[in-house]
Amino acid sequence: MEKIISIKTHFQCNNYCLFCVQGDERFYRKSKSTAEIKKIIEENYQDAKEIIFTGGEVTLRKDIFDLIKYAREFGYKIIQVQSNGRMFSSMEFCQKIVNAGANDFGFALHGSTPELHDTLTRTKNSFIQTITGINNLRKLNKRVAVTAVLTKYNFKDLPEIAKLLLALKVSQHQISFIYLNKLIQNDKKLIEEIAPRYSEVRPYVEQSFSICKNGGMIVKADNFPCCTISKQYHNIICSYNSNIFVFEEDKIINYREAEKEASVKIKPKKCEHCSMRDSCQGIRKHYSDIFGFDEFEPFR
């Protein structure tokens, strides 16, 4: 299986999402230089035909068109840009980035309305800009996948997000259960405000799965232990990719292997006899530290 190379180019962003997985890292983590990124592109093209440019908000980089063109010249077949989608509200920008060689796009949309999405991004007009960006890329016949981070604010809105994405002719919808960054973990008020329980989100997640599948749209989900979702949807929550190599600062990380080694996700003793133990991703440790294990029941 060929590697997928994901380059975290920098940590700056033009949104300030309430739940951002990177927390306050934008204020102290260093950006990769153009030369550093080009070196990664050069050194990995022979065994990796897919490359992902991500951030922070990668479209803020002045060299992004040059980097994409460089990856194209080295023969990467899939060149993905992960973004909040706001810069793509300019058709001129869309055409320029497509002409450089980008052919796959991953956006983030956290609500089906401007009020909800803009509340979570803490950025006025971010909803309409992202929606316009999706429409612009679809006019150029480009594939767009959209991720929604599931929080206490928006879990009941998941079915409406799915309906909206179907109407926009998005290729794939991914639902990612919130990662509680260190800022949230250490703030009881923020936990209360933003962190949902698996048990309360389940019916809305499963309804969203059903809407996507019935509409012919690919649906995936991340950070869901098997016992939090009905068995009929296990192919959705267990189909994560173990072959992504993330280049972050001066480190190279096999994402899933790193999670195992660092015990980011754990399985309590009662999981030992679960029939889904080998395929289950487990429970994020920070979640169990806050909420415990009572809602998790092994499959027999």
C-alpha positions in Angstrom: 0.0 0.0 0.0 1.4 3.4 -1.0 1.9 6.0 1.7 -0.1 9.1 1.9 2.0 12.1 2.7 0.4 14.9 4.8 2.4 18.1 5.3 1.4 20.4 8.2 2.7 23.5 6.5 2.1 26.0 9.3 -0.3 26.8 12.2 -1.8 30.2 11.2 -5.5 30.4 10.4 -8.1 33.0 9.5 -10.8 31.3 11.6 -10.6 30.9 15.4 -12.7 27.8 16.0 -13.9 27.3 19.5 -12.9 23.6 19.4 -9.7 23.8 17.3 -7.7 20.7 17.7 -4.5 22.8 17.8 -5.7 25.0 20.6 -3.3 27.9 20.9 -0.4 26.3 18.9 -0.7 29.1 16.3 1.0 31.4 18.7 4.2 29.4 19.3 4.6 26.6 16.7 6.9 27.4 13.8 6.0 27.3 10.1 7.8 25.1 7.6 9.8 27.0 5.1 9.3 26.6 1.3 12.6 24.7 1.1 11.6 22.3 3.9 8.3 21.4 2.2 10.0 21.0 -1.2 12.5 18.6 0.4 9.6 16.4 1.8 8.0 16.4 -1.7 11.2 15.3 -3.3 12.1 12.6 -0.8 8.7 10.8 -0.8 7.4 10.9 -4.4 8.6 7.4 -5.3 6.5 5.5 -2.7 3.7 8.0 -2.2 1.4 9.1 -5.0 -0.9 11.1 -2.8 0.0 14.3 -0.9 -2.0 16.5 1.4 -1.2 20.1 2.1 -2.8 21.1 5.5 -2.3 23.6 8.3 -3.5 25.8 10.1 -5.0 27.4 7.0 -2.8 26.4 4.1 -4.3 28.9 1.7 -2.8 31.8 3.7 0.7 30.7 2.5 2.0 32.9 -0.3 3.9 29.9 -1.7 1.0 27.5 -1.9 0.6 27.6 -5.7 4.4 27.0 -6.1 4.3 24.1 -3.7 1.3 22.5 -5.4 3.0 22.9 -8.8 6.2 21.4 -7.4 4.3 18.3 -6.2 2.6 18.0 -9.6 6.0 18.1 -11.4 7.2 15.2 -9.2 4.3 13.1 -10.3 1.9 12.9 -7.3 -1.4 11.7 -8.7 -3.6 13.1 -5.9 -2.8 16.5 -4.6 -5.2 17.5 -1.8 -5.7 20.8 -0.1 -7.3 20.8 3.3 -8.9 24.2 4.1 -11.7 26.0 5.9 -12.8 26.9 2.3 -13.0 30.6 2.8 -10.3 31.7 0.2 -12.1 29.5 -2.4 -15.0 32.0 -2.4 -12.9 33.7 -5.0 -13.3 31.9 -8.4 -10.0 33.5 -9.5 -8.3 31.8 -6.5 -10.0 28.5 -7.3 -8.9 28.5 -10.9 -5.3 29.5 -9.9 -5.0 26.6 -7.4 -6.5 24.1 -9.8 -4.2 25.3 -12.6 -1.3 24.7 -10.2 -2.3 21.1 -9.9 -4.6 20.6 -6.9 -7.3 18.0 -7.8 -8.8 17.1 -4.4 -10.2 19.3 -1.7 -11.2 18.8 1.9 -13.2 21.6 3.6 -14.7 22.1 7.0 -18.4 23.0 7.7 -19.7 22.8 11.2 -23.3 23.9 10.8 -26.1 24.0 8.2 -26.8 27.7 8.9 -24.6 30.8 9.0 -25.5 31.4 12.7 -24.3 28.0 13.8 -21.2 27.7 11.7 -20.0 31.3 12.3 -20.6 30.8 16.1 -18.2 27.8 16.1 -15.6 29.4 13.8 -15.9 32.7 15.7 -15.6 34.3 12.3 -18.3 36.4 10.6 -19.3 35.4 7.1 -17.2 32.2 7.2 -20.3 30.1 6.4 -21.2 31.9 3.2 -17.6 32.0 2.1 -17.1 28.2 2.6 -20.4 27.4 0.8 -19.4 29.7 -2.1 -16.0 27.9 -2.2 -17.7 24.5 -2.5 -19.9 25.8 -5.3 -17.0 27.3 -7.1 -15.0 24.0 -7.1 -18.1 22.0 -8.1 -18.4 24.4 -11.1 -14.9 23.3 -12.0 -15.9 19.7 -11.6 -13.5 19.1 -8.7 -14.0 16.6 -5.9 -14.9 18.2 -2.5 -15.0 16.3 0.8 -16.4 18.1 3.9 -15.7 17.4 7.5 -18.0 18.5 10.4 -16.5 18.4 13.9 -19.1 17.2 16.3 -19.7 19.3 19.4 -22.4 20.0 21.9 -23.4 23.0 19.7 -24.1 21.2 16.5 -24.7 17.4 17.1 -28.5 17.9 16.6 -27.8 19.7 13.4 -25.9 16.8 11.8 -28.9 15.5 9.7 -29.4 19.0 8.3 -25.7 19.3 7.5 -25.9 16.0 5.6 -28.9 17.3 3.6 -27.1 20.5 2.8 -24.0 18.6 1.5 -26.1 16.4 -0.7 -27.7 19.5 -2.2 -24.2 20.9 -2.8 -23.2 17.7 -4.6 -20.3 17.1 -2.2 -18.4 13.8 -2.7 -17.9 12.8 0.9 -19.0 13.7 4.4 -16.9 13.0 7.4 -18.0 13.4 11.0 -15.2 13.8 13.5 -16.1 13.5 17.2 -14.5 16.5 18.9 -10.9 16.2 20.1 -10.7 18.1 23.4 -7.5 20.1 23.2 -5.5 20.9 26.3 -7.2 24.3 26.7 -10.6 22.7 26.8 -9.4 19.7 29.0 -8.3 22.2 31.7 -11.4 24.3 31.7 -14.5 22.8 33.3 -16.7 25.6 31.9 -15.6 24.9 28.4 -16.1 21.1 28.8 -19.6 21.8 30.0 -20.2 24.2 27.0 -18.7 22.2 24.1 -18.1 18.5 25.0 -21.0 16.1 24.1 -21.4 12.5 25.3 -21.4 9.6 22.8 -24.7 8.4 24.2 -26.5 11.7 23.4 -25.1 12.2 19.9 -25.7 8.6 18.6 -29.2 9.0 17.1 -28.3 12.2 15.2 -25.0 10.6 14.0 -26.8 7.5 12.7 -29.6 9.6 11.1 -26.8 11.5 9.3 -25.2 8.3 8.1 -28.5 7.1 6.7 -29.2 10.4 4.9 -25.7 10.3 3.3 -26.0 6.6 2.2 -29.5 7.0 0.9 -28.4 10.0 -1.1 -25.4 8.2 -2.6 -22.7 10.2 -0.8 -19.7 8.6 0.8 -19.8 9.0 4.6 -17.0 8.4 7.1 -16.5 9.0 10.8 -13.6 9.3 13.0 -13.1 8.9 16.8 -16.1 6.6 17.4 -15.6 3.5 19.5 -17.6 0.6 18.0 -20.0 0.3 20.9 -21.2 3.9 20.4 -22.6 3.1 17.0 -25.0 0.4 15.7 -23.3 -2.6 14.0 -24.8 -1.8 10.6 -22.6 1.3 10.5 -19.3 -0.2 11.7 -17.9 -0.2 8.2 -18.1 3.6 8.4 -16.4 4.1 11.7 -13.7 1.4 11.4 -12.5 2.3 7.9 -9.8 4.6 8.9 -6.5 4.9 7.0 -3.4 3.6 8.7 -1.0 4.6 6.0 -1.0 8.4 6.5 2.4 9.9 7.4 2.2 13.4 8.9 5.2 15.7 8.6 4.9 18.1 11.5 7.7 20.5 12.4 10.8 18.2 12.4 8.9 15.0 13.0 7.5 12.3 10.8 4.5 10.6 12.3 2.6 7.5 11.2 -0.7 8.9 12.6 -2.4 5.8 13.8 0.7 4.1 15.1 1.6 7.2 17.0 -1.8 7.2 18.7 -1.2 3.6 19.8 2.3 4.2 21.1 1.3 7.3 23.0 -1.8 5.6 24.5 -3.9 8.5 23.1 -6.7 6.0 22.8 -7.3 3.3 25.4 -9.5 0.3 26.0 -10.7 -0.4 29.5 -10.6 -3.9 31.0 -14.2 -4.7 30.1 -13.3 -4.3 26.4 -11.0 -7.4 26.6 -13.9 -9.8 25.6 -15.5 -7.5 23.1 -16.0 -9.1 19.7 -15.0 -5.8 18.0 -11.8 -5.3 20.0 -9.4 -5.7 17.1 -11.2 -3.3 14.8 -12.2 -0.7 17.4 -10.2 2.5 17.6 -10.8 2.7 21.3 -11.6 5.7 23.5 -9.6 8.9 23.7 -8.0 9.0 27.1 -9.0 12.6 27.8 -12.6 11.7 27.2 -12.6 8.8 29.7 -10.7 11.0 32.2 -13.7 13.4 32.1 -16.7 11.1 31.6 -15.5 7.7 32.6 -16.4 4.3 31.0 -20.1 3.8 32.0 -21.6 4.4 28.6 -19.3 1.8 26.8 -20.6 -1.7 26.6 -18.7 -4.5 24.8 -20.2 -6.5 22.0 -20.5 -10.2 22.9 
